[in-house]
Amino acid sequence: MHLEKEFDVPLACDAAYRRVATDETLLNLFPETRTEMVASDGDERTVRSHYTALGQEGVATFVFRYVPDDEVCFEKVCDGRVWRELKGSVHFRKRGGKTRVRIEMNGRTKGLVPEFTIKGAMKDQLEQMAGALRERLRDA
């Protein structure tokens, strides 16, 4: 499954990257959940998000890596229940006097979990992430 979302912000690429590459931004990426920082080591951060889905509570752990060429990569630590693999990235590209921000997510579900059953929830999560990033990247 591949999902992506793009939007423009009124900041230069390097300024947008610097704002995204902060603990505060990571902790607010999933606005409808309680998120906590569980590890911080150089350019790598691990966050744990507590959520409720389909009436059940769960915990999702993500590892974020700040890549020197203005990219933030992330990967879900898969527990084997739904996802076999879920990775993503946030890219920044100059577009006129603005910056185009592109969030991409690529994932493979476990064999007994059809992708169509989770695609709607993933689109919602992508929209939440994009909204949180847009808010954070507004002009200062």
Long-range contacts (C-beta under 8 A, 24 or more apart in sequence): 1-105, 1-106, 1-107, 1-108, 1-109, 1-115, 1-118, 1-119, 1-122, 2-104, 2-105, 2-106, 3-104, 3-105, 3-119, 3-122, 3-123, 3-126, 4-102, 4-103, 4-104, 4-105, 4-126, 5-102, 5-103, 5-126, 5-127, 5-129, 5-130, 6-100, 6-101, 6-102, 6-103, 7-100, 7-101, 7-130, 7-133, 7-134, 8-95, 8-98, 8-99, 8-100, 8-101, 9-98, 9-99, 9-101, 9-134, 9-137, 9-138, 10-97, 10-98, 10-138, 10-139, 11-98, 11-99, 11-137, 11-139, 12-94, 12-99, 13-70, 13-92, 13-93, 13-94, 13-99, 14-70, 16-92, 16-99, 16-101, 16-137, 17-70, 17-71, 17-72, 17-92, 19-136, 19-137, 20-72, 20-90, 20-92, 20-133, 20-136, 20-137, 21-66, 21-72, 25-132, 25-133, 25-136, 26-64, 28-132, 28-136, 29-128, 29-129, 29-132, 29-133, 30-125, 30-128, 30-129, 30-132, 31-128, 31-131, 31-132, 32-128, 43-67, 46-77, 53-121, 76-107, 80-110, 81-110, 82-109, 82-110, 82-113, 82-118, 83-107, 83-108, 83-109, 83-110, 84-108, 84-109, 84-110, 90-133, 99-137, 101-133, 101-137, 103-129, 103-130, 103-133
